[in-house]
Amino acid sequence: MKESSSNILRGFEREKNLKKEAYYSDGYFTMHQLCSFAHQIYDIYKFNAKSILEVGIGNGFVSTYMKKAGFDVTTVDINCELEPDLCAPISELTSLLSGKKFDLVVCCEVLEHMPFSEFEDAIRVFRALGSKLYLTLPNHNIVVGFGGFIRIPKLGVKLSELMVEIPRKRILDKEHFWEVNSSKETSKKNILKLLSNYYPNISVQRYSLNPYHISFKTTDT
């Protein structure tokens, strides 16, 4: 998947100069988007990581919650207006952090805003900064079915889903260069293959409450 240099530059400049208000637009108040934030917080908490590097602060929903809960979270973004702890592109992180390591690197809904040709370079940087990764990306496929909570006596409340993915061809959102399964190159299978070059154990899962988002995370087994 090749992109012209002018498109790449426009993508970089868009993210770098996007106004903070864009992260508080109507789309961020939808129930499915708020459910995605809840999924992120739940999954990140399960890592039991003491130090966390969040790449892409967005509106700060997740990092603020985790910081208030007592976790050591360092945020980074290329958009200085979002007030991250460190304002820099991914490619500069290893040098700027001077060999610092984190228990967990988090990157949610970020890499699709960059050409897929830069995907592996970003993962290489993440691996240099920590041995565990929590990555989420948008799902290009249509998902049909339902997901929600089931209350089971003695077992409590469990998340469950009954969904089927249907491949589709459509025009990508204007701010996305790619999405999972938007092409053969960006297929879930190929993304897992690339991630396995840097992390020994990776699991993949749709968000039950928002199947538009897919998580890729390191596991102990």
C-alpha positions in Angstrom: 0.0 0.0 0.0 1.8 3.1 -1.2 1.0 6.6 -0.4 2.2 9.8 -2.1 4.6 12.0 0.0 2.0 14.8 -0.2 -0.7 12.6 1.3 1.6 11.4 4.1 2.6 15.0 4.9 -1.1 16.0 5.0 -1.8 13.2 7.4 1.0 14.2 9.7 0.1 17.8 9.6 -3.6 17.1 10.2 -2.8 15.1 13.4 -0.2 17.5 14.6 -2.5 20.6 14.2 -5.9 19.1 15.1 -7.7 21.3 17.5 -8.4 19.9 21.0 -12.1 20.5 20.5 -12.1 17.8 17.8 -11.6 15.2 20.6 -14.8 16.5 22.4 -17.0 16.4 19.3 -20.4 14.6 19.2 -18.7 11.4 18.1 -16.9 11.1 21.4 -20.2 11.3 23.3 -21.7 8.3 21.5 -22.4 5.2 23.7 -20.2 2.9 21.6 -17.2 5.3 21.8 -17.6 5.7 25.5 -17.8 1.9 25.7 -14.5 1.7 23.9 -12.9 3.9 26.5 -14.3 1.5 29.2 -12.9 -1.5 27.3 -9.4 0.2 27.2 -9.4 1.0 30.9 -10.5 -2.6 31.8 -7.9 -4.3 29.6 -5.1 -2.0 30.6 -5.8 -2.5 34.3 -5.6 -6.3 33.8 -2.0 -6.0 32.8 -1.2 -4.9 36.4 1.5 -2.6 34.9 3.0 0.0 37.3 4.5 2.2 34.5 2.6 2.9 31.3 3.5 4.8 28.1 0.4 5.9 26.2 1.1 6.9 22.6 -1.7 9.1 21.4 -3.4 11.0 24.3 -6.5 11.9 22.4 -8.9 13.7 24.9 -7.1 12.2 27.9 -10.0 10.1 29.0 -8.0 6.9 29.6 -4.7 8.4 30.9 -6.5 10.7 33.3 -8.5 7.9 34.8 -5.4 5.7 35.1 -3.3 8.5 36.7 -6.1 9.2 39.2 -6.1 5.5 40.0 -2.5 5.8 41.0 -0.7 4.4 37.9 2.5 6.0 36.6 1.4 7.1 33.1 3.5 9.0 30.6 1.6 10.4 27.6 3.1 11.2 24.2 1.5 12.8 21.1 2.6 14.8 18.1 -0.1 17.4 18.9 1.3 19.7 21.5 -2.1 21.4 22.0 -3.4 18.2 23.6 -0.8 18.8 26.4 0.9 15.4 26.5 3.8 14.8 28.8 6.1 14.5 25.8 5.3 16.1 22.4 7.1 14.1 19.7 6.6 11.7 16.8 6.9 8.0 17.5 10.2 7.8 15.5 11.9 10.0 18.1 10.7 8.3 21.3 13.6 6.0 21.9 16.2 8.8 21.8 14.1 11.3 23.8 13.3 8.8 26.5 17.0 7.9 26.8 16.6 4.1 27.3 13.7 4.3 29.8 11.6 1.2 29.9 7.9 0.9 30.7 5.9 -2.1 31.9 3.3 -1.5 29.2 3.1 0.5 26.0 -0.5 1.5 25.0 -1.5 2.8 21.6 -5.2 3.1 20.9 -6.6 4.2 17.5 -3.4 5.9 16.4 -1.5 3.9 13.8 -4.3 4.0 11.2 -3.6 7.7 10.9 -0.2 6.8 9.5 0.6 4.9 6.3 0.8 1.2 6.8 4.4 1.3 5.5 5.3 2.9 8.9 3.4 0.3 11.0 6.4 -2.0 11.6 8.7 0.8 12.4 6.3 2.0 15.1 6.0 -1.5 16.6 9.8 -1.7 16.6 9.9 1.5 18.7 7.2 0.2 21.1 9.1 -3.0 21.6 12.3 -1.1 22.5 10.3 0.9 25.1 8.6 -2.1 26.8 8.1 -5.8 26.6 4.3 -5.6 26.7 1.9 -4.0 24.2 -1.8 -3.0 24.2 -2.7 -1.9 20.7 -6.2 -1.1 19.2 -7.2 -0.5 15.6 -10.4 0.1 13.7 -12.1 -2.8 12.1 -13.0 -2.4 8.4 -15.4 -5.3 8.3 -19.1 -5.1 8.9 -20.0 -6.8 12.2 -23.5 -8.3 12.5 -24.9 -9.5 15.8 -25.0 -8.3 19.4 -22.8 -7.9 22.4 -23.4 -7.1 26.0 -23.5 -8.3 29.6 -25.0 -11.5 30.8 -25.7 -12.0 34.5 -25.1 -15.6 35.6 -25.9 -16.8 39.1 -22.8 -17.5 41.2 -20.6 -16.4 38.2 -21.6 -12.8 38.2 -21.7 -10.5 35.2 -19.9 -11.5 32.1 -19.3 -9.8 28.8 -20.6 -11.9 25.9 -21.2 -11.5 22.2 -22.7 -13.3 19.2 -21.3 -11.6 16.1 -20.3 -12.4 12.6 -17.8 -10.4 10.5 -18.6 -9.7 6.9 -15.9 -8.4 4.6 -16.7 -5.2 2.7 -15.2 -2.7 0.4 -15.9 1.0 1.2 -14.1 4.3 1.1 -12.0 4.8 4.3 -12.7 7.7 6.6 -10.8 10.7 5.4 -8.4 10.7 8.4 -7.5 7.0 8.1 -4.9 5.6 5.8 -6.0 2.1 6.4 -8.0 -0.2 8.8 -7.8 -3.8 9.8 -8.9 -5.9 6.8 -9.2 -2.9 4.5 -6.7 -4.7 2.2 -4.8 -7.9 2.1 -1.7 -6.1 3.4 -3.6 -4.9 6.5 -5.5 -8.1 7.1 -5.7 -9.3 10.7 -3.6 -12.3 9.8 -0.8 -10.1 8.5 -0.9 -7.7 11.4 -0.6 -10.6 13.8 2.4 -11.9 11.8 4.2 -8.5 12.0 3.5 -8.2 15.7 4.8 -11.7 16.3 8.2 -10.6 15.0 8.5 -8.5 18.2 6.2 -10.1 20.8 6.1 -13.9 21.4 2.4 -14.1 22.4 -0.3 -11.9 21.0 -4.1 -12.2 21.4 -6.7 -10.4 19.3 -10.2 -9.6 20.3 -13.1 -7.4 19.1 -14.6 -5.0 21.7 -17.9 -6.7 22.7 -19.5 -3.3 23.2 -18.0 -1.7 20.1 -16.9 -4.2 17.5 -15.5 -1.4 15.3 -12.5 -1.5 17.5 -10.1 -4.5 17.7 -7.4 -5.0 20.4 -4.1 -6.7 20.0 -2.3 -7.4 23.3 0.7 -9.4 24.6 -0.1 -12.3 26.8 2.1 -14.4 29.2 1.3 -17.6 27.4 
